[in-house]
């Protein structure tokens, strides 16, 4: 299962309109329970959970006050960092 498939399954949407700039809330209508389920699915797919609360706090700190949302690309970027950190931690020990 990949990120797009997981999102389609959790949010019950079809894949053809989903791309890197698709927003979870604004475009797909994700809610709090969806974020929890997505985070669990990301753990299965990438070996790292997505801390959506932390991701939104980070975006809020750098926002201009507009509505907060997260794109699929931001989730992919977040997961890449988490996987790299985990691999670096494993290398150290």
Backbone as CSV, one residue per row, in Angstrom:
resi,resn,N_x,N_y,N_z,CA_x,CA_y,CA_z,C_x,C_y,C_z
1,UNK,0.850,-1.176,0.000,0.000,0.000,0.000,0.894,1.237,0.000
2,UNK,0.517,2.252,-0.774,1.266,3.490,-0.804,0.440,4.607,-0.167
3,UNK,1.021,5.783,-0.090,0.365,6.927,0.543,-0.968,7.247,-0.117
4,UNK,-0.989,7.299,-1.436,-2.226,7.626,-2.146,-3.317,6.603,-1.848
5,UNK,-2.976,5.338,-1.872,-3.953,4.282,-1.591,-4.470,4.396,-0.169
6,UNK,-3.577,4.639,0.775,-3.985,4.782,2.176,-4.949,5.944,2.350
7,UNK,-4.645,7.064,1.719,-5.513,8.237,1.826,-6.867,7.962,1.189
8,UNK,-6.852,7.338,0.031,-8.117,7.005,-0.641,-8.964,6.078,0.224
9,UNK,-8.324,5.089,0.850,-9.053,4.146,1.695,-9.625,4.824,2.930
10,UNK,-8.821,5.617,3.612,-9.259,6.260,4.850,-10.344,7.305,4.582
11,UNK,-10.144,8.121,3.556,-11.077,9.220,3.293,-12.171,8.855,2.292
12,UNK,-12.113,7.611,1.797,-13.117,7.126,0.862,-13.277,8.068,-0.348
13,UNK,-12.134,8.334,-0.975,-12.106,9.150,-2.190,-11.412,8.361,-3.285
14,UNK,-11.544,8.821,-4.532,-10.865,8.145,-5.632,-9.519,8.801,-5.893
15,UNK,-8.597,8.033,-6.426,-7.230,8.466,-6.592,-6.892,9.389,-7.736
16,UNK,-7.589,9.354,-8.879,-7.115,10.126,-10.025,-6.922,11.623,-9.789
17,UNK,-7.683,12.236,-8.889,-7.556,13.672,-8.652,-6.550,14.028,-7.582
18,UNK,-5.917,13.025,-7.006,-4.984,13.261,-5.909,-3.579,13.439,-6.467
19,UNK,-2.902,14.504,-5.990,-1.526,14.758,-6.402,-0.756,15.355,-5.227
20,UNK,0.466,15.715,-5.438,1.334,16.214,-4.369,0.773,17.455,-3.681
21,UNK,-0.002,18.263,-4.392,-0.533,19.501,-3.814,-1.925,19.353,-3.220
22,UNK,-2.473,18.137,-3.237,-3.790,17.903,-2.659,-3.723,18.154,-1.154
23,UNK,-4.678,18.941,-0.650,-4.747,19.270,0.775,-5.712,18.306,1.470
24,UNK,-5.294,17.800,2.624,-6.125,16.822,3.323,-7.448,17.400,3.802
25,UNK,-7.437,18.586,4.358,-8.673,19.175,4.885,-9.442,19.881,3.774
26,UNK,-8.799,20.813,3.107,-9.474,21.639,2.106,-9.971,20.877,0.894
27,UNK,-9.199,19.914,0.428,-9.584,19.182,-0.782,-10.292,17.865,-0.491
28,UNK,-9.887,17.196,0.603,-10.411,15.855,0.863,-11.315,15.769,2.081
29,UNK,-11.429,16.866,2.847,-12.344,16.904,3.986,-11.927,16.055,5.169
30,UNK,-10.632,15.872,5.377,-10.151,15.050,6.486,-10.519,15.676,7.826
31,UNK,-10.837,14.807,8.791,-11.141,15.225,10.157,-10.172,14.581,11.130
32,UNK,-10.352,14.836,12.403,-9.404,14.374,13.417,-9.240,12.855,13.445
33,UNK,-10.317,12.114,13.336,-10.204,10.657,13.330,-9.477,10.163,12.069
34,UNK,-9.663,10.873,10.967,-8.957,10.520,9.732,-7.448,10.682,9.914
35,UNK,-7.046,11.746,10.607,-5.618,11.962,10.833,-5.029,10.836,11.679
36,UNK,-5.770,10.387,12.682,-5.307,9.277,13.512,-5.128,8.014,12.664
37,UNK,-6.137,7.695,11.875,-6.074,6.488,11.042,-4.962,6.593,9.996
38,UNK,-4.807,7.781,9.411,-3.732,7.977,8.436,-2.362,7.792,9.081
39,UNK,-2.205,8.314,10.294,-0.931,8.177,10.985,-0.601,6.706,11.225
40,UNK,-1.601,5.931,11.615,-1.393,4.486,11.817,-1.014,3.801,10.508
41,UNK,-1.665,4.181,9.414,-1.343,3.603,8.112,0.060,3.987,7.662
42,UNK,0.478,5.215,7.947,1.820,5.651,7.558,2.872,4.852,8.321
43,UNK,2.564,4.484,9.555,3.484,3.654,10.341,3.680,2.308,9.647
44,UNK,2.601,1.749,9.115,2.689,0.463,8.407,3.450,0.602,7.090
45,UNK,3.231,1.709,6.388,3.822,1.903,5.065,5.295,2.307,5.151
46,UNK,5.566,3.333,5.960,6.907,3.923,5.975,7.704,3.607,7.234
47,UNK,7.047,2.991,8.208,7.750,2.702,9.450,7.834,3.896,10.377
48,UNK,7.103,4.954,10.060,7.097,6.154,10.889,5.691,6.743,10.900
49,UNK,5.240,7.126,12.090,3.940,7.771,12.199,4.074,9.241,11.842
50,UNK,2.969,9.829,11.440,2.935,11.261,11.181,2.308,11.928,12.390
51,UNK,3.055,12.813,13.024,2.535,13.595,14.145,1.824,14.807,13.545
52,UNK,0.553,14.597,13.180,-0.190,15.669,12.529,-0.318,16.896,13.420
53,UNK,-0.511,16.695,14.728,-0.615,17.842,15.642,0.675,18.660,15.597
54,UNK,1.809,17.974,15.629,3.091,18.665,15.538,3.296,19.325,14.194
55,UNK,2.867,18.654,13.142,2.993,19.206,11.794,2.159,20.478,11.654
56,UNK,0.935,20.463,12.201,0.088,21.657,12.155,0.650,22.777,13.030
57,UNK,1.218,22.430,14.192,1.843,23.463,15.040,3.003,24.122,14.309
58,UNK,3.801,23.299,13.635,4.936,23.821,12.880,4.459,24.747,11.763
59,UNK,3.426,24.330,11.058,2.896,25.168,9.976,2.315,26.455,10.537
60,UNK,1.646,26.364,11.697,1.059,27.555,12.314,2.144,28.572,12.668
61,UNK,3.275,28.086,13.156,4.381,28.963,13.536,4.948,29.716,12.337
62,UNK,4.805,29.141,11.140,5.347,29.769,9.940,4.266,30.304,9.003
63,UNK,3.032,30.387,9.499,1.937,30.818,8.620,1.689,32.312,8.744
64,UNK,0.931,32.805,7.799,0.553,34.215,7.808,-0.854,34.399,8.374
65,UNK,-1.341,33.395,9.084,-2.662,33.486,9.697,-3.777,32.891,8.865
66,UNK,-3.454,32.374,7.684,-4.463,31.745,6.837,-4.861,30.393,7.395
67,UNK,-5.833,29.748,6.760,-6.261,28.434,7.241,-5.131,27.411,7.118
68,UNK,-5.020,26.584,8.118,-3.967,25.577,8.125,-4.442,24.311,7.435
69,UNK,-3.566,23.738,6.677,-3.844,22.493,5.986,-2.506,21.843,5.689
70,UNK,-2.535,20.615,5.282,-1.305,19.899,4.968,-1.496,19.203,3.624
71,UNK,-0.472,19.293,2.784,-0.531,18.660,1.469,0.106,17.273,1.532
72,UNK,-0.182,16.483,0.524,0.428,15.160,0.460,1.945,15.264,0.383
73,UNK,2.453,16.267,-0.330,3.906,16.440,-0.428,4.507,16.733,0.943
74,UNK,3.812,17.514,1.751,4.314,17.807,3.093,4.353,16.546,3.951
75,UNK,3.385,15.661,3.767,3.387,14.397,4.501,4.568,13.535,4.046
76,UNK,4.784,13.460,2.739,5.910,12.688,2.207,7.227,13.251,2.735
77,UNK,7.387,14.566,2.705,8.611,15.198,3.201,8.812,14.895,4.688
78,UNK,7.740,14.978,5.461,7.789,14.687,6.888,8.244,13.241,7.115
79,UNK,7.642,12.318,6.391,7.995,10.909,6.549,9.448,10.642,6.169
80,UNK,9.928,11.296,5.124,11.325,11.116,4.717,12.263,11.519,5.849
81,UNK,11.971,12.644,6.485,12.799,13.114,7.598,12.741,12.121,8.753
82,UNK,11.537,11.641,9.089,11.391,10.697,10.189,12.153,9.408,9.915
83,UNK,12.071,8.899,8.700,12.785,7.669,8.343,14.294,7.902,8.409
84,UNK,14.762,9.051,7.908,16.196,9.361,7.959,16.676,9.457,9.403
85,UNK,15.869,10.088,10.271,16.243,10.199,11.681,16.300,8.825,12.337
86,UNK,15.332,7.981,12.029,15.313,6.643,12.602,16.524,5.843,12.132
87,UNK,16.873,5.949,10.858,18.025,5.227,10.321,19.319,5.737,10.942
88,UNK,19.408,7.040,11.164,20.602,7.599,11.797,20.703,7.114,13.245
89,UNK,19.568,7.006,13.922,19.539,6.515,15.288,19.980,5.055,15.342
90,UNK,19.536,4.261,14.407,19.920,2.857,14.364,21.416,2.727,14.091
91,UNK,21.960,3.578,13.232,23.386,3.550,12.909,24.224,3.902,14.130
92,UNK,23.751,4.858,14.922,24.500,5.302,16.093,24.595,4.193,17.128
93,UNK,23.530,3.453,17.309,23.499,2.391,18.321,23.997,1.153,17.730
